[in-house]
Amino acid sequence: MSKVLIVGAGGVGQVVAHKCAQVPEVFSEIMLASRTKEKCDRIAAQIARPIATARVDADRVPEMAALIREFQPQVVINVALPYQDLAIMDACLETGVHYLDTANYEPPDEARFCYAWQWAYQERFRERGLMALLGSGFDPGVTNVFTAYAAKHHFDEIHELEIIDCNAGDHGQPFATNFNPEINIREITQRGKFWENGQWVETDPLSVSQVYDFPEGIGPRKIYLLFHEELESLVKHFPTIRKARFWMTFSDNYLKHLEVLQNVGMTRIDPVVFEGREIVPIKFLKALLPDPGSLGPLTKGRTCIGNLISGVKDGKPRRYYVYNICDHEACYREVGSQAISYTTGVPAMIGALMIVTGAWKGAGVFNMEQFDPDPFMERLNRHGLPWTETFL
């Protein structure tokens, strides 16, 4: 029986609150906190169990630490903005509480994300006897665990890893993002990068694509190469990997809108002066676009996210595919959110469960693939993200 503090009341925070509430034997008390308490209250009202709510500015370490001391959780689940990761980690260190997030830190003034900032906390968490579990979403998160599971059960060496993310859903809006618009657009518009033969190879944004035939009736879709953070940790922890790439689907309509927005400067992250005051164009754009949380009742279709892995077992070549398919409408019926939020929020809950039940133990800063994948994989099946594996 453990207390859990969830920071962030967007679509993912909503899913995490619902899913933690479904496991009362593990999470005895739940608090949901964000800068806007009204958002927390709306989510709490959806759930039959009592959920405490609070206002907190997660950028302010003293404020965050004070809330942790007041509620005394065993773990903090950070589903706020990636800019706030380090501040929340500092607050957890100050108060002696385990930490978990779903996306690695990136500085507000630069569209760049890597694990260096958070890996630098290794000794401080180790000395305090605390765990910081990084990237416990789907990608990163489940994709890391999929890789570890394949390495444990099906491969002696993994040589090639392709992580392929397809959102085959449709929300009917002219242009919208399925998670925080600012983070989404920053991620997509930066240069691509993949691992090959011991080094990183960079590409122009969205310049590399191919068609992939997705299973279970989803069919052929065009996928684009991006850099994604789990590649950085996976090639570190599985050094036999010779090539690792991340792919994602985008509709032609989405890409055309994005191109126009880039051309007119609306995706800029540096401030501009407008009528005597500074504004950041991408933040203004975020205010104009539909709130991702509003897309739940509108979105139909499915997601398919999985790992295509090649390597050797017992001296013979092997090719293996493990994936999850998630239905947008089913997610909305269960927790009031679409599948993009669901596939991130469920693994965040499971990661916290791994920590507080002792299924995963350790002091320091860890990525998901550093632990035994089996109990996590079992929980995916139990809590709404069943997976399928096949040999090709």
Summary of the structure (lengths in Angstrom):
residues: 392
radius of gyration: 20.1
end to end distance: 42.6
largest distance: 68.2
contacts: 1365
relative contact order: 0.17
helix: 39%
strand: 29%
